[in-house]
């Protein structure tokens, strides 16, 4: 269940939801997090892609605009995604 997975690696610290990707039990060389709050990936900053907020934006294109880069990363199959 996706919602349970999210709860397992997210906790609140000073009213900020912090996401600790290491708690997922997956290889950090293969994980990216896309978020609009840099603090959310403070424990793994090299795994994070900071984007503009999309809240209350009916014309949001954040993921669409990022899709070209994400597809390129997938196509090149890097040994460590954090270097990309």
Protein Blocks (a to p, Z undefined) as FASTA:
>chain_A
ZZlmmmmmgcceehiacddfklnopafklcccddfbfklmmmmmmlpccdddfehiakbc
klmmmmmmmmmmmmnopablklZZ
